[in-house]
Every structure is written in C-alpha cells, then in structure tokens.
C-alpha cells in the first residue's frame, strides 16, 4: 500500500477525521471539506483518491469533470454499491493530480445526475480572500485605535 506523501501543512487546509476499522487496529486519518450545499469531499490518502459524498442524493450519478484551481483533471468515477451516497473519484494521471491537489485552493466537482442533469459542487480548500480581508480589517482596526 502506498500512502500519499504530502507535507503536513497541506492537510492543515482540510478538516480531519479519524475512523476506526472496528478490528482494534490503528484508526485511519481522513481529510475532508464540506461545502455550503452540505456535500462532503474526502481526501483518501490511503487509496489516493477523492470521495464525493452527497447524503440527500442516493440515485445514480457520475463525475463528469474535476477542476483544481480552474484546471481540468482527467478522472473517472465509481459509485459504491453499499454506500450509494458516496462516489469514488479516481485519477487517470494519479501523481500529476495529487501534486495539483497539494496546491488546491478550490475544487469544482462536475456531477451528472441521471435524473436532473449536470451540476457543479464547489469546495474551497484555502480561502485566500478571507485571510486577506481579515488582515485588512485587523490593520484598519489598529490604525483607528492609534489615531
């Protein structure tokens, strides 16, 4: 088994969840993001894939495209039979995709629902605009206190 060898600082952008396999072994750490629509994107570093989770839509779907920072990445999808709300996103060029993922600020998942058509689910991994706005607001507050 190969593990995704990305720097720990990369994972700091993602939320962390530890899951036990129920067999008494070491719990595995998974990294994920939840967007405004309640969709969850899990970075499965053990299998080197993403897992798209949408609990309110359990009918058939396919991942048409994945964009990392606006750049398309070749992917294919496999829906889990035992967990219909989950879809594995596998990479055609895995190492190239994992490198892009390590630098991701925004991930757009283009999902084709066989009953509803295509929709885009966006995940913000590292929101630079909020950080710069917070820094600007902090600087303004300092200036107003000093005056």
Secondary structure as UniProt FT lines:
FT   HELIX           8..11
FT   TURN            12..13
FT   STRAND          15..19
FT   STRAND          28..34
FT   TURN            36..37
FT   STRAND          40..44
FT   TURN            45..48
FT   STRAND          49..53
FT   TURN            55..56
FT   STRAND          61..68
FT   TURN            69..70
FT   STRAND          71..73
FT   STRAND          75..79
FT   TURN            84..85
FT   STRAND          86..91
FT   HELIX           94..102
FT   STRAND          106..113
FT   TURN            114..116
FT   STRAND          117..124
FT   HELIX           128..146
//
